[in-house]
Amino acid sequence: MNKIKVTFFALIGLSLVLGNISVSYAKIKPRETNSQFYRLEQPLPLKILVTLGGIGLIGTEVWWFLFSRTKPFKKNINKHT
């Protein structure tokens, strides 16, 4: 169970780091049209890392909810009441 916690927190830490990197490397292009959105250019390695991080987190969630083995809950019932 300890390995699962370490892996989980490592993935969360990685996603936070990648999120901060993506904000710091974002470059705003000058506006070419009158649209309300700006186009942000991101470096290709950063796009790949963010995509792989997202796929990893989705895979972790799928594993957690569908394939992890949990102990069944046993309710203690006292018959002396």
mmCIF file of the N, C-alpha and C atoms, coordinates in Angstrom:
data_MODEL
# 
_entry.id   MODEL 
# 
loop_
_atom_site.group_PDB 
_atom_site.id 
_atom_site.type_symbol 
_atom_site.label_atom_id 
_atom_site.label_alt_id 
_atom_site.label_comp_id 
_atom_site.label_asym_id 
_atom_site.label_entity_id 
_atom_site.label_seq_id 
_atom_site.pdbx_PDB_ins_code 
_atom_site.Cartn_x 
_atom_site.Cartn_y 
_atom_site.Cartn_z 
_atom_site.occupancy 
_atom_site.B_iso_or_equiv 
_atom_site.pdbx_formal_charge 
_atom_site.auth_seq_id 
_atom_site.auth_comp_id 
_atom_site.auth_asym_id 
_atom_site.auth_atom_id 
_atom_site.pdbx_PDB_model_num 
ATOM 1   N N  . MET A 1 1  ? 0.822   -1.193 0.000   1.00 0.00 ? 1  MET A N  1 
ATOM 2   C CA . MET A 1 1  ? 0.000   0.000  0.000   1.00 0.00 ? 1  MET A CA 1 
ATOM 3   C C  . MET A 1 1  ? 0.867   1.258  0.000   1.00 0.00 ? 1  MET A C  1 
ATOM 4   N N  . ASN A 1 2  ? 2.049   1.175  0.596   1.00 0.00 ? 2  ASN A N  1 
ATOM 5   C CA . ASN A 1 2  ? 2.938   2.323  0.661   1.00 0.00 ? 2  ASN A CA 1 
ATOM 6   C C  . ASN A 1 2  ? 3.432   2.712  -0.730  1.00 0.00 ? 2  ASN A C  1 
ATOM 7   N N  . LYS A 1 3  ? 3.701   1.728  -1.589  1.00 0.00 ? 3  LYS A N  1 
ATOM 8   C CA . LYS A 1 3  ? 4.149   2.017  -2.953  1.00 0.00 ? 3  LYS A CA 1 
ATOM 9   C C  . LYS A 1 3  ? 3.080   2.743  -3.738  1.00 0.00 ? 3  LYS A C  1 
ATOM 10  N N  . ILE A 1 4  ? 1.835   2.400  -3.501  1.00 0.00 ? 4  ILE A N  1 
ATOM 11  C CA . ILE A 1 4  ? 0.730   3.058  -4.198  1.00 0.00 ? 4  ILE A CA 1 
ATOM 12  C C  . ILE A 1 4  ? 0.661   4.530  -3.806  1.00 0.00 ? 4  ILE A C  1 
ATOM 13  N N  . LYS A 1 5  ? 0.811   4.817  -2.516  1.00 0.00 ? 5  LYS A N  1 
ATOM 14  C CA . LYS A 1 5  ? 0.780   6.201  -2.061  1.00 0.00 ? 5  LYS A CA 1 
ATOM 15  C C  . LYS A 1 5  ? 1.935   7.003  -2.645  1.00 0.00 ? 5  LYS A C  1 
ATOM 16  N N  . VAL A 1 6  ? 3.113   6.412  -2.665  1.00 0.00 ? 6  VAL A N  1 
ATOM 17  C CA . VAL A 1 6  ? 4.280   7.103  -3.203  1.00 0.00 ? 6  VAL A CA 1 
ATOM 18  C C  . VAL A 1 6  ? 4.073   7.391  -4.687  1.00 0.00 ? 6  VAL A C  1 
ATOM 19  N N  . THR A 1 7  ? 3.572   6.410  -5.428  1.00 0.00 ? 7  THR A N  1 
ATOM 20  C CA . THR A 1 7  ? 3.321   6.599  -6.854  1.00 0.00 ? 7  THR A CA 1 
ATOM 21  C C  . THR A 1 7  ? 2.271   7.675  -7.077  1.00 0.00 ? 7  THR A C  1 
ATOM 22  N N  . PHE A 1 8  ? 1.212   7.648  -6.295  1.00 0.00 ? 8  PHE A N  1 
ATOM 23  C CA . PHE A 1 8  ? 0.132   8.622  -6.429  1.00 0.00 ? 8  PHE A CA 1 
ATOM 24  C C  . PHE A 1 8  ? 0.644   10.039 -6.203  1.00 0.00 ? 8  PHE A C  1 
ATOM 25  N N  . PHE A 1 9  ? 1.393   10.248 -5.121  1.00 0.00 ? 9  PHE A N  1 
ATOM 26  C CA . PHE A 1 9  ? 1.890   11.582 -4.826  1.00 0.00 ? 9  PHE A CA 1 
ATOM 27  C C  . PHE A 1 9  ? 2.980   12.005 -5.816  1.00 0.00 ? 9  PHE A C  1 
ATOM 28  N N  . ALA A 1 10 ? 3.722   11.058 -6.350  1.00 0.00 ? 10 ALA A N  1 
ATOM 29  C CA . ALA A 1 10 ? 4.714   11.399 -7.371  1.00 0.00 ? 10 ALA A CA 1 
ATOM 30  C C  . ALA A 1 10 ? 4.020   11.892 -8.638  1.00 0.00 ? 10 ALA A C  1 
ATOM 31  N N  . LEU A 1 11 ? 2.922   11.255 -9.025  1.00 0.00 ? 11 LEU A N  1 
ATOM 32  C CA . LEU A 1 11 ? 2.174   11.702 -10.197 1.00 0.00 ? 11 LEU A CA 1 
ATOM 33  C C  . LEU A 1 11 ? 1.556   13.078 -9.977  1.00 0.00 ? 11 LEU A C  1 
ATOM 34  N N  . ILE A 1 12 ? 1.052   13.328 -8.785  1.00 0.00 ? 12 ILE A N  1 
ATOM 35  C CA . ILE A 1 12 ? 0.493   14.646 -8.495  1.00 0.00 ? 12 ILE A CA 1 
ATOM 36  C C  . ILE A 1 12 ? 1.597   15.709 -8.540  1.00 0.00 ? 12 ILE A C  1 
ATOM 37  N N  . GLY A 1 13 ? 2.736   15.408 -7.958  1.00 0.00 ? 13 GLY A N  1 
ATOM 38  C CA . GLY A 1 13 ? 3.852   16.346 -7.987  1.00 0.00 ? 13 GLY A CA 1 
ATOM 39  C C  . GLY A 1 13 ? 4.326   16.620 -9.405  1.00 0.00 ? 13 GLY A C  1 
ATOM 40  N N  . LEU A 1 14 ? 4.388   15.576 -10.222 1.00 0.00 ? 14 LEU A N  1 
ATOM 41  C CA . LEU A 1 14 ? 4.800   15.736 -11.608 1.00 0.00 ? 14 LEU A CA 1 
ATOM 42  C C  . LEU A 1 14 ? 3.817   16.609 -12.370 1.00 0.00 ? 14 LEU A C  1 
ATOM 43  N N  . SER A 1 15 ? 2.530   16.407 -12.147 1.00 0.00 ? 15 SER A N  1 
ATOM 44  C CA . SER A 1 15 ? 1.539   17.222 -12.853 1.00 0.00 ? 15 SER A CA 1 
ATOM 45  C C  . SER A 1 15 ? 1.627   18.683 -12.425 1.00 0.00 ? 15 SER A C  1 
ATOM 46  N N  . LEU A 1 16 ? 1.914   18.948 -11.145 1.00 0.00 ? 16 LEU A N  1 
ATOM 47  C CA . LEU A 1 16 ? 2.081   20.333 -10.699 1.00 0.00 ? 16 LEU A CA 1 
ATOM 48  C C  . LEU A 1 16 ? 3.313   20.973 -11.329 1.00 0.00 ? 16 LEU A C  1 
ATOM 49  N N  . VAL A 1 17 ? 4.396   20.229 -11.393 1.00 0.00 ? 17 VAL A N  1 
ATOM 50  C CA . VAL A 1 17 ? 5.617   20.759 -12.003 1.00 0.00 ? 17 VAL A CA 1 
ATOM 51  C C  . VAL A 1 17 ? 5.396   21.039 -13.479 1.00 0.00 ? 17 VAL A C  1 
ATOM 52  N N  . LEU A 1 18 ? 4.776   20.113 -14.192 1.00 0.00 ? 18 LEU A N  1 
ATOM 53  C CA . LEU A 1 18 ? 4.528   20.321 -15.621 1.00 0.00 ? 18 LEU A CA 1 
ATOM 54  C C  . LEU A 1 18 ? 3.569   21.479 -15.850 1.00 0.00 ? 18 LEU A C  1 
ATOM 55  N N  . GLY A 1 19 ? 2.616   21.645 -14.967 1.00 0.00 ? 19 GLY A N  1 
ATOM 56  C CA . GLY A 1 19 ? 1.704   22.775 -15.090 1.00 0.00 ? 19 GLY A CA 1 
ATOM 57  C C  . GLY A 1 19 ? 2.429   24.100 -14.929 1.00 0.00 ? 19 GLY A C  1 
ATOM 58  N N  . ASN A 1 20 ? 3.354   24.181 -13.988 1.00 0.00 ? 20 ASN A N  1 
ATOM 59  C CA . ASN A 1 20 ? 4.128   25.409 -13.802 1.00 0.00 ? 20 ASN A CA 1 
ATOM 60  C C  . ASN A 1 20 ? 5.062   25.671 -14.968 1.00 0.00 ? 20 ASN A C  1 
ATOM 61  N N  . ILE A 1 21 ? 5.641   24.614 -15.517 1.00 0.00 ? 21 ILE A N  1 
ATOM 62  C CA . ILE A 1 21 ? 6.525   24.777 -16.670 1.00 0.00 ? 21 ILE A CA 1 
ATOM 63  C C  . ILE A 1 21 ? 5.742   25.281 -17.865 1.00 0.00 ? 21 ILE A C  1 
ATOM 64  N N  . SER A 1 22 ? 4.547   24.742 -18.072 1.00 0.00 ? 22 SER A N  1 
ATOM 65  C CA . SER A 1 22 ? 3.768   25.137 -19.236 1.00 0.00 ? 22 SER A CA 1 
ATOM 66  C C  . SER A 1 22 ? 3.377   26.606 -19.153 1.00 0.00 ? 22 SER A C  1 
ATOM 67  N N  . VAL A 1 23 ? 3.133   27.111 -17.960 1.00 0.00 ? 23 VAL A N  1 
ATOM 68  C CA . VAL A 1 23 ? 2.790   28.517 -17.814 1.00 0.00 ? 23 VAL A CA 1 
ATOM 69  C C  . VAL A 1 23 ? 4.007   29.389 -18.072 1.00 0.00 ? 23 VAL A C  1 
ATOM 70  N N  . SER A 1 24 ? 5.185   28.965 -17.613 1.00 0.00 ? 24 SER A N  1 
ATOM 71  C CA . SER A 1 24 ? 6.369   29.796 -17.757 1.00 0.00 ? 24 SER A CA 1 
ATOM 72  C C  . SER A 1 24 ? 6.907   29.824 -19.191 1.00 0.00 ? 24 SER A C  1 
ATOM 73  N N  . TYR A 1 25 ? 6.672   28.790 -19.987 1.00 0.00 ? 25 TYR A N  1 
ATOM 74  C CA . TYR A 1 25 ? 7.177   28.755 -21.347 1.00 0.00 ? 25 TYR A CA 1 
ATOM 75  C C  . TYR A 1 25 ? 6.168   29.231 -22.386 1.00 0.00 ? 25 TYR A C  1 
ATOM 76  N N  . ALA A 1 26 ? 4.991   29.589 -21.959 1.00 0.00 ? 26 ALA A N  1 
ATOM 77  C CA . ALA A 1 26 ? 3.961   30.013 -22.906 1.00 0.00 ? 26 ALA A CA 1 
ATOM 78  C C  . ALA A 1 26 ? 4.374   31.320 -23.572 1.00 0.00 ? 26 ALA A C  1 
ATOM 79  N N  . LYS A 1 27 ? 4.202   31.377 -24.888 1.00 0.00 ? 27 LYS A N  1 
ATOM 80  C CA . LYS A 1 27 ? 4.511   32.584 -25.644 1.00 0.00 ? 27 LYS A CA 1 
ATOM 81  C C  . LYS A 1 27 ? 3.226   33.067 -26.309 1.00 0.00 ? 27 LYS A C  1 
ATOM 82  N N  . ILE A 1 28 ? 2.922   34.318 -26.122 1.00 0.00 ? 28 ILE A N  1 
ATOM 83  C CA . ILE A 1 28 ? 1.709   34.873 -26.707 1.00 0.00 ? 28 ILE A CA 1 
ATOM 84  C C  . ILE A 1 28 ? 2.065   35.487 -28.055 1.00 0.00 ? 28 ILE A C  1 
ATOM 85  N N  . LYS A 1 29 ? 1.372   35.037 -29.100 1.00 0.00 ? 29 LYS A N  1 
ATOM 86  C CA . LYS A 1 29 ? 1.560   35.605 -30.423 1.00 0.00 ? 29 LYS A CA 1 
ATOM 87  C C  . LYS A 1 29 ? 0.781   36.909 -30.525 1.00 0.00 ? 29 LYS A C  1 
ATOM 88  N N  . PRO A 1 30 ? 1.242   37.817 -31.361 1.00 0.00 ? 30 PRO A N  1 
ATOM 89  C CA . PRO A 1 30 ? 0.447   39.025 -31.563 1.00 0.00 ? 30 PRO A CA 1 
ATOM 90  C C  . PRO A 1 30 ? -0.895  38.681 -32.204 1.00 0.00 ? 30 PRO A C  1 
ATOM 91  N N  . ARG A 1 31 ? -1.879  39.472 -31.887 1.00 0.00 ? 31 ARG A N  1 
ATOM 92  C CA . ARG A 1 31 ? -3.225  39.217 -32.413 1.00 0.00 ? 31 ARG A CA 1 
ATOM 93  C C  . ARG A 1 31 ? -3.251  39.450 -33.910 1.00 0.00 ? 31 ARG A C  1 
ATOM 94  N N  . GLU A 1 32 ? -3.731  38.466 -34.641 1.00 0.00 ? 32 GLU A N  1 
ATOM 95  C CA . GLU A 1 32 ? -3.849  38.591 -36.094 1.00 0.00 ? 32 GLU A CA 1 
ATOM 96  C C  . GLU A 1 32 ? -5.294  38.844 -36.507 1.00 0.00 ? 32 GLU A C  1 
ATOM 97  N N  . THR A 1 33 ? -6.215  38.427 -35.683 1.00 0.00 ? 33 THR A N  1 
ATOM 98  C CA . THR A 1 33 ? -7.626  38.619 -35.993 1.00 0.00 ? 33 THR A CA 1 
ATOM 99  C C  . THR A 1 33 ? -8.309  39.289 -34.801 1.00 0.00 ? 33 THR A C  1 
ATOM 100 N N  . ASN A 1 34 ? -9.568  39.517 -34.933 1.00 0.00 ? 34 ASN A N  1 
ATOM 101 C CA . ASN A 1 34 ? -10.325 40.150 -33.861 1.00 0.00 ? 34 ASN A CA 1 
ATOM 102 C C  . ASN A 1 34 ? -11.007 39.132 -32.963 1.00 0.00 ? 34 ASN A C  1 
ATOM 103 N N  . SER A 1 35 ? -10.515 37.932 -32.918 1.00 0.00 ? 35 SER A N  1 
ATOM 104 C CA . SER A 1 35 ? -11.113 36.930 -32.041 1.00 0.00 ? 35 SER A CA 1 
ATOM 105 C C  . SER A 1 35 ? -10.767 37.245 -30.594 1.00 0.00 ? 35 SER A C  1 
ATOM 106 N N  . GLN A 1 36 ? -11.501 36.666 -29.683 1.00 0.00 ? 36 GLN A N  1 
ATOM 107 C CA . GLN A 1 36 ? -11.304 36.964 -28.279 1.00 0.00 ? 36 GLN A CA 1 
ATOM 108 C C  . GLN A 1 36 ? -10.257 36.064 -27.621 1.00 0.00 ? 36 GLN A C  1 
ATOM 109 N N  . PHE A 1 37 ? -9.697  35.095 -28.339 1.00 0.00 ? 37 PHE A N  1 
ATOM 110 C CA . PHE A 1 37 ? -8.736  34.166 -27.761 1.00 0.00 ? 37 PHE A CA 1 
ATOM 111 C C  . PHE A 1 37 ? -7.345  34.430 -28.315 1.00 0.00 ? 37 PHE A C  1 
ATOM 112 N N  . TYR A 1 38 ? -6.342  34.228 -27.474 1.00 0.00 ? 38 TYR A N  1 
ATOM 113 C CA . TYR A 1 38 ? -4.949  34.305 -27.888 1.00 0.00 ? 38 TYR A CA 1 
ATOM 114 C C  . TYR A 1 38 ? -4.435  32.901 -28.150 1.00 0.00 ? 38 TYR A C  1 
ATOM 115 N N  . ARG A 1 39 ? -3.553  32.768 -29.110 1.00 0.00 ? 39 ARG A N  1 
ATOM 116 C CA . ARG A 1 39 ? -2.922  31.482 -29.384 1.00 0.00 ? 39 ARG A CA 1 
ATOM 117 C C  . ARG A 1 39 ? -1.615  31.407 -28.598 1.00 0.00 ? 39 ARG A C  1 
ATOM 118 N N  . LEU A 1 40 ? -1.473  30.365 -27.784 1.00 0.00 ? 40 LEU A N  1 
ATOM 119 C CA . LEU A 1 40 ? -0.259  30.160 -26.999 1.00 0.00 ? 40 LEU A CA 1 
ATOM 120 C C  . LEU A 1 40 ? 0.563   29.061 -27.650 1.00 0.00 ? 40 LEU A C  1 
ATOM 121 N N  . GLU A 1 41 ? 1.783   29.366 -27.996 1.00 0.00 ? 41 GLU A N  1 
ATOM 122 C CA . GLU A 1 41 ? 2.672   28.370 -28.591 1.00 0.00 ? 41 GLU A CA 1 
ATOM 123 C C  . GLU A 1 41 ? 3.440   27.675 -27.477 1.00 0.00 ? 41 GLU A C  1 
ATOM 124 N N  . GLN A 1 42 ? 3.397   26.363 -27.477 1.00 0.00 ? 42 GLN A N  1 
ATOM 125 C CA . GLN A 1 42 ? 4.097   25.556 -26.483 1.00 0.00 ? 42 GLN A CA 1 
ATOM 126 C C  . GLN A 1 42 ? 5.169   24.729 -27.195 1.00 0.00 ? 42 GLN A C  1 
ATOM 127 N N  . PRO A 1 43 ? 6.313   24.505 -26.551 1.00 0.00 ? 43 PRO A N  1 
ATOM 128 C CA . PRO A 1 43 ? 7.342   23.638 -27.152 1.00 0.00 ? 43 PRO A CA 1 
ATOM 129 C C  . PRO A 1 43 ? 6.829   22.191 -27.252 1.00 0.00 ? 43 PRO A C  1 
ATOM 130 N N  . LEU A 1 44 ? 7.225   21.499 -28.297 1.00 0.00 ? 44 LEU A N  1 
ATOM 131 C CA . LEU A 1 44 ? 6.761   20.133 -28.544 1.00 0.00 ? 44 LEU A CA 1 
ATOM 132 C C  . LEU A 1 44 ? 7.084   19.171 -27.397 1.00 0.00 ? 44 LEU A C  1 
ATOM 133 N N  . PRO A 1 45 ? 8.297   19.194 -26.798 1.00 0.00 ? 45 PRO A N  1 
ATOM 134 C CA . PRO A 1 45 ? 8.555   18.274 -25.675 1.00 0.00 ? 45 PRO A CA 1 
ATOM 135 C C  . PRO A 1 45 ? 7.602   18.506 -24.499 1.00 0.00 ? 45 PRO A C  1 
ATOM 136 N N  . LEU A 1 46 ? 7.248   19.756 -24.270 1.00 0.00 ? 46 LEU A N  1 
ATOM 137 C CA . LEU A 1 46 ? 6.314   20.058 -23.187 1.00 0.00 ? 46 LEU A CA 1 
ATOM 138 C C  . LEU A 1 46 ? 4.923   19.508 -23.495 1.00 0.00 ? 46 LEU A C  1 
ATOM 139 N N  . LYS A 1 47 ? 4.491   19.629 -24.735 1.00 0.00 ? 47 LYS A N  1 
ATOM 140 C CA . LYS A 1 47 ? 3.192   19.071 -25.131 1.00 0.00 ? 47 LYS A CA 1 
ATOM 141 C C  . LYS A 1 47 ? 3.168   17.560 -24.923 1.00 0.00 ? 47 LYS A C  1 
ATOM 142 N N  . ILE A 1 48 ? 4.267   16.900 -25.275 1.00 0.00 ? 48 ILE A N  1 
ATOM 143 C CA . ILE A 1 48 ? 4.351   15.447 -25.126 1.00 0.00 ? 48 ILE A CA 1 
ATOM 144 C C  . ILE A 1 48 ? 4.343   15.060 -23.650 1.00 0.00 ? 48 ILE A C  1 
ATOM 145 N N  . LEU A 1 49 ? 5.096   15.783 -22.813 1.00 0.00 ? 49 LEU A N  1 
ATOM 146 C CA . LEU A 1 49 ? 5.127   15.480 -21.382 1.00 0.00 ? 49 LEU A CA 1 
ATOM 147 C C  . LEU A 1 49 ? 3.761   15.677 -20.730 1.00 0.00 ? 49 LEU A C  1 
ATOM 148 N N  . VAL A 1 50 ? 3.074   16.742 -21.067 1.00 0.00 ? 50 VAL A N  1 
ATOM 149 C CA . VAL A 1 50 ? 1.754   16.990 -20.489 1.00 0.00 ? 50 VAL A CA 1 
ATOM 150 C C  . VAL A 1 50 ? 0.768   15.921 -20.941 1.00 0.00 ? 50 VAL A C  1 
ATOM 151 N N  . THR A 1 51 ? 0.836   15.533 -22.208 1.00 0.00 ? 51 THR A N  1 
ATOM 152 C CA . THR A 1 51 ? -0.048  14.488 -22.715 1.00 0.00 ? 51 THR A CA 1 
ATOM 153 C C  . THR A 1 51 ? 0.216   13.155 -22.020 1.00 0.00 ? 51 THR A C  1 
ATOM 154 N N  . LEU A 1 52 ? 1.488   12.777 -21.890 1.00 0.00 ? 52 LEU A N  1 
ATOM 155 C CA . LEU A 1 52 ? 1.828   11.519 -21.211 1.00 0.00 ? 52 LEU A CA 1 
ATOM 156 C C  . LEU A 1 52 ? 1.446   11.562 -19.734 1.00 0.00 ? 52 LEU A C  1 
ATOM 157 N N  . GLY A 1 53 ? 1.623   12.715 -19.097 1.00 0.00 ? 53 GLY A N  1 
ATOM 158 C CA . GLY A 1 53 ? 1.203   12.855 -17.706 1.00 0.00 ? 53 GLY A CA 1 
ATOM 159 C C  . GLY A 1 53 ? -0.298  12.686 -17.553 1.00 0.00 ? 53 GLY A C  1 
ATOM 160 N N  . GLY A 1 54 ? -1.064  13.265 -18.459 1.00 0.00 ? 54 GLY A N  1 
ATOM 161 C CA . GLY A 1 54 ? -2.518  13.111 -18.411 1.00 0.00 ? 54 GLY A CA 1 
ATOM 162 C C  . GLY A 1 54 ? -2.946  11.680 -18.642 1.00 0.00 ? 54 GLY A C  1 
ATOM 163 N N  . ILE A 1 55 ? -2.322  11.019 -19.613 1.00 0.00 ? 55 ILE A N  1 
ATOM 164 C CA . ILE A 1 55 ? -2.649  9.615  -19.874 1.00 0.00 ? 55 ILE A CA 1 
ATOM 165 C C  . ILE A 1 55 ? -2.286  8.759  -18.663 1.00 0.00 ? 55 ILE A C  1 
ATOM 166 N N  . GLY A 1 56 ? -1.149  9.062  -18.024 1.00 0.00 ? 56 GLY A N  1 
ATOM 167 C CA . GLY A 1 56 ? -0.752  8.327  -16.827 1.00 0.00 ? 56 GLY A CA 1 
ATOM 168 C C  . GLY A 1 56 ? -1.738  8.501  -15.687 1.00 0.00 ? 56 GLY A C  1 
ATOM 169 N N  . LEU A 1 57 ? -2.208  9.725  -15.481 1.00 0.00 ? 57 LEU A N  1 
ATOM 170 C CA . LEU A 1 57 ? -3.188  9.969  -14.424 1.00 0.00 ? 57 LEU A CA 1 
ATOM 171 C C  . LEU A 1 57 ? -4.518  9.294  -14.717 1.00 0.00 ? 57 LEU A C  1 
ATOM 172 N N  . ILE A 1 58 ? -4.950  9.327  -15.964 1.00 0.00 ? 58 ILE A N  1 
ATOM 173 C CA . ILE A 1 58 ? -6.198  8.639  -16.336 1.00 0.00 ? 58 ILE A CA 1 
ATOM 174 C C  . ILE A 1 58 ? -6.040  7.137  -16.129 1.00 0.00 ? 58 ILE A C  1 
ATOM 175 N N  . GLY A 1 59 ? -4.891  6.589  -16.525 1.00 0.00 ? 59 GLY A N  1 
ATOM 176 C CA . GLY A 1 59 ? -4.641  5.163  -16.315 1.00 0.00 ? 59 GLY A CA 1 
ATOM 177 C C  . GLY A 1 59 ? -4.631  4.794  -14.845 1.00 0.00 ? 59 GLY A C  1 
ATOM 178 N N  . THR A 1 60 ? -4.080  5.672  -14.008 1.00 0.00 ? 60 THR A N  1 
ATOM 179 C CA . THR A 1 60 ? -4.076  5.425  -12.570 1.00 0.00 ? 60 THR A CA 1 
ATOM 180 C C  . THR A 1 60 ? -5.491  5.406  -12.012 1.00 0.00 ? 60 THR A C  1 
ATOM 181 N N  . GLU A 1 61 ? -6.322  6.330  -12.463 1.00 0.00 ? 61 GLU A N  1 
ATOM 182 C CA . GLU A 1 61 ? -7.714  6.359  -12.002 1.00 0.00 ? 61 GLU A CA 1 
ATOM 183 C C  . GLU A 1 61 ? -8.476  5.109  -12.439 1.00 0.00 ? 61 GLU A C  1 
ATOM 184 N N  . VAL A 1 62 ? -8.276  4.705  -13.684 1.00 0.00 ? 62 VAL A N  1 
ATOM 185 C CA . VAL A 1 62 ? -8.954  3.498  -14.167 1.00 0.00 ? 62 VAL A CA 1 
ATOM 186 C C  . VAL A 1 62 ? -8.511  2.292  -13.360 1.00 0.00 ? 62 VAL A C  1 
ATOM 187 N N  . TRP A 1 63 ? -7.210  2.177  -13.124 1.00 0.00 ? 63 TRP A N  1 
ATOM 188 C CA . TRP A 1 63 ? -6.713  1.053  -12.327 1.00 0.00 ? 63 TRP A CA 1 
ATOM 189 C C  . TRP A 1 63 ? -7.293  1.101  -10.916 1.00 0.00 ? 63 TRP A C  1 
ATOM 190 N N  . TRP A 1 64 ? -7.314  2.279  -10.311 1.00 0.00 ? 64 TRP A N  1 
ATOM 191 C CA . TRP A 1 64 ? -7.767  2.422  -8.929  1.00 0.00 ? 64 TRP A CA 1 
ATOM 192 C C  . TRP A 1 64 ? -9.220  1.980  -8.773  1.00 0.00 ? 64 TRP A C  1 
ATOM 193 N N  . PHE A 1 65 ? -10.076 2.398  -9.690  1.00 0.00 ? 65 PHE A N  1 
ATOM 194 C CA . PHE A 1 65 ? -11.502 2.118  -9.535  1.00 0.00 ? 65 PHE A CA 1 
ATOM 195 C C  . PHE A 1 65 ? -11.933 0.785  -10.127 1.00 0.00 ? 65 PHE A C  1 
ATOM 196 N N  . LEU A 1 66 ? -11.197 0.247  -11.081 1.00 0.00 ? 66 LEU A N  1 
ATOM 197 C CA . LEU A 1 66 ? -11.641 -0.987 -11.732 1.00 0.00 ? 66 LEU A CA 1 
ATOM 198 C C  . LEU A 1 66 ? -10.817 -2.217 -11.358 1.00 0.00 ? 66 LEU A C  1 
ATOM 199 N N  . PHE A 1 67 ? -9.529  -2.057 -11.126 1.00 0.00 ? 67 PHE A N  1 
ATOM 200 C CA . PHE A 1 67 ? -8.677  -3.229 -10.980 1.00 0.00 ? 67 PHE A CA 1 
ATOM 201 C C  . PHE A 1 67 ? -8.002  -3.385 -9.618  1.00 0.00 ? 67 PHE A C  1 
ATOM 202 N N  . SER A 1 68 ? -8.099  -2.394 -8.754  1.00 0.00 ? 68 SER A N  1 
ATOM 203 C CA . SER A 1 68 ? -7.444  -2.536 -7.455  1.00 0.00 ? 68 SER A CA 1 
ATOM 204 C C  . SER A 1 68 ? -8.263  -3.473 -6.569  1.00 0.00 ? 68 SER A C  1 
ATOM 205 N N  . ARG A 1 69 ? -7.562  -4.199 -5.758  1.00 0.00 ? 69 ARG A N  1 
ATOM 206 C CA . ARG A 1 69 ? -8.230  -5.138 -4.847  1.00 0.00 ? 69 ARG A CA 1 
ATOM 207 C C  . ARG A 1 69 ? -8.338  -4.481 -3.479  1.00 0.00 ? 69 ARG A C  1 
ATOM 208 N N  . THR A 1 70 ? -9.564  -4.383 -3.012  1.00 0.00 ? 70 THR A N  1 
ATOM 209 C CA . THR A 1 70 ? -9.783  -3.801 -1.696  1.00 0.00 ? 70 THR A CA 1 
ATOM 210 C C  . THR A 1 70 ? -10.326 -4.869 -0.764  1.00 0.00 ? 70 THR A C  1 
ATOM 211 N N  . LYS A 1 71 ? -10.084 -4.692 0.502   1.00 0.00 ? 71 LYS A N  1 
ATOM 212 C CA . LYS A 1 71 ? -10.590 -5.634 1.493   1.00 0.00 ? 71 LYS A CA 1 
ATOM 213 C C  . LYS A 1 71 ? -12.066 -5.343 1.727   1.00 0.00 ? 71 LYS A C  1 
ATOM 214 N N  . PRO A 1 72 ? -12.891 -6.374 1.806   1.00 0.00 ? 72 PRO A N  1 
ATOM 215 C CA . PRO A 1 72 ? -14.308 -6.133 2.054   1.00 0.00 ? 72 PRO A CA 1 
ATOM 216 C C  . PRO A 1 72 ? -14.529 -5.588 3.459   1.00 0.00 ? 72 PRO A C  1 
ATOM 217 N N  . PHE A 1 73 ? -15.533 -4.776 3.603   1.00 0.00 ? 73 PHE A N  1 
ATOM 218 C CA . PHE A 1 73 ? -15.856 -4.170 4.888   1.00 0.00 ? 73 PHE A CA 1 
ATOM 219 C C  . PHE A 1 73 ? -16.642 -5.162 5.725   1.00 0.00 ? 73 PHE A C  1 
ATOM 220 N N  . LYS A 1 74 ? -16.181 -5.408 6.952   1.00 0.00 ? 74 LYS A N  1 
ATOM 221 C CA . LYS A 1 74 ? -16.878 -6.311 7.862   1.00 0.00 ? 74 LYS A CA 1 
ATOM 222 C C  . LYS A 1 74 ? -17.416 -5.498 9.021   1.00 0.00 ? 74 LYS A C  1 
ATOM 223 N N  . LYS A 1 75 ? -18.696 -5.574 9.208   1.00 0.00 ? 75 LYS A N  1 
ATOM 224 C CA . LYS A 1 75 ? -19.337 -4.824 10.274  1.00 0.00 ? 75 LYS A CA 1 
ATOM 225 C C  . LYS A 1 75 ? -19.387 -5.691 11.529  1.00 0.00 ? 75 LYS A C  1 
ATOM 226 N N  . ASN A 1 76 ? -18.929 -5.129 12.630  1.00 0.00 ? 76 ASN A N  1 
ATOM 227 C CA . ASN A 1 76 ? -18.971 -5.851 13.905  1.00 0.00 ? 76 ASN A CA 1 
ATOM 228 C C  . ASN A 1 76 ? -20.345 -5.669 14.530  1.00 0.00 ? 76 ASN A C  1 
ATOM 229 N N  . ILE A 1 77 ? -21.011 -6.761 14.734  1.00 0.00 ? 77 ILE A N  1 
ATOM 230 C CA . ILE A 1 77 ? -22.348 -6.720 15.339  1.00 0.00 ? 77 ILE A CA 1 
ATOM 231 C C  . ILE A 1 77 ? -22.275 -7.443 16.666  1.00 0.00 ? 77 ILE A C  1 
ATOM 232 N N  . ASN A 1 78 ? -22.556 -6.697 17.717  1.00 0.00 ? 78 ASN A N  1 
ATOM 233 C CA . ASN A 1 78 ? -22.580 -7.307 19.055  1.00 0.00 ? 78 ASN A CA 1 
ATOM 234 C C  . ASN A 1 78 ? -23.992 -7.773 19.350  1.00 0.00 ? 78 ASN A C  1 
ATOM 235 N N  . LYS A 1 79 ? -24.138 -9.013 19.700  1.00 0.00 ? 79 LYS A N  1 
ATOM 236 C CA . LYS A 1 79 ? -25.459 -9.567 20.012  1.00 0.00 ? 79 LYS A CA 1 
ATOM 237 C C  . LYS A 1 79 ? -25.800 -9.413 21.494  1.00 0.00 ? 79 LYS A C  1 
ATOM 238 N N  . HIS A 1 80 ? -24.940 -8.763 22.238  1.00 0.00 ? 80 HIS A N  1 
ATOM 239 C CA . HIS A 1 80 ? -25.157 -8.614 23.674  1.00 0.00 ? 80 HIS A CA 1 
ATOM 240 C C  . HIS A 1 80 ? -25.927 -7.341 24.031  1.00 0.00 ? 80 HIS A C  1 
ATOM 241 N N  . THR A 1 81 ? -26.442 -6.629 23.070  1.00 0.00 ? 81 THR A N  1 
ATOM 242 C CA . THR A 1 81 ? -27.152 -5.382 23.383  1.00 0.00 ? 81 THR A CA 1 
ATOM 243 C C  . THR A 1 81 ? -28.596 -5.605 23.702  1.00 0.00 ? 81 THR A C  1 
# 
